[in-house]
Amino acid sequence: MGKFVIRRVLTGVKFDLRSGNGQTVLASQVYTSQALCLKGIESVRKNAALGRIQDLTADDPRLMTNPKFEIYRDRAGEYRFRLRARNGSVIAASDGYSTRSACRAGIESTIANAADSEIVTQ
């Protein structure tokens, strides 16, 4: 089972979703308070369960409504994904992956771990 790890940063509070092996699969934006950070975690739980995968790196990506996971490539050519809420805002994003299949595995890990992971504070 994974866990949401809440931590303070210079400009506020953020969370990481870590898989059972301790790898970070998803990182949040910076929130101004812990209460807002907790709301962000609940949003990830809700939207990850409903989200479908839209692969923007495909030759002809299918348009999908939110909530969704978007796979894209960054400037360095790595694959990344972001989770969009029903209203279209980005809730959280992944680190870079060298392959599309590894990126998809990161999405599957997010879906599997988001629902019932404990919340811990560092």
Phi, psi and omega in degrees: 000143180272190177204150171269126180248116178266135179214152177277140173235174184306323186257005180158224184228141176217170176229155170239143170261121180248140178285176181301333180270006176090356180286137175283124179253343184204140178231143182270174168287176176269130178255157181278344180212162177293325178299316178292324177298317178297323175296323176298320177297316179297324177295319176298314180304312183292311186284329177295323180294330183262343188290139172256168183259125174247116182266099181286352178269353179290157180300322180224078184295134178284139176284138180224152176276162177279154002285152181199160170261128177252125173266132179213171176249138179272182183297333179276358179089004179278153176275138177220164172225155174227149178257123178256137177284174180304326181276001177095350180286148178280123181272317183199164182217161182265171167281179180279148176236147181281337181229156176297320182294324176293323178296316177298322177297324176297321176295314179299321177296320177299312180299315183293324187266338187292323190300313188230021179289143177288162178249125178234154179246134177260000000 
